[in-house]
């Protein structure tokens, strides 16, 4: 799931955003 989103975002904004997105996803999972 994360890989798919990361790949999509990475292609759209870049690797830096990919890392930030992954962190956000992990935080959301922890919150849930």
N, C-alpha and C positions, 0 to 999 in steps of 0.2 A: 504494500500500500504506500509506504513512504517512498520507496524507490520510484514508483510511477509518478507521484506528485513531484518529487525532487527532479526527476528527469524533465518533466514538462516545464516546471518553473526555471530550471537551469537553462533550458533552450530559449525561454522567453526573456529572462532578466540576467541570468548569469550564475556562476558557481557560488558567488558570495551570497546571493539571495537564497540559493538552494540550501546552504548551511543554516541560514536564519529560519527558513521554512521548516527544516527538519527539527530545529530546536523548539519552534512553536508547536509542532505536532506532538513532540514528546511531552511538552508542558500540558497540552490539552488532554493527552491520554492520562497523565498523572492526576489532573484535575478531575477527570471523569472517574 
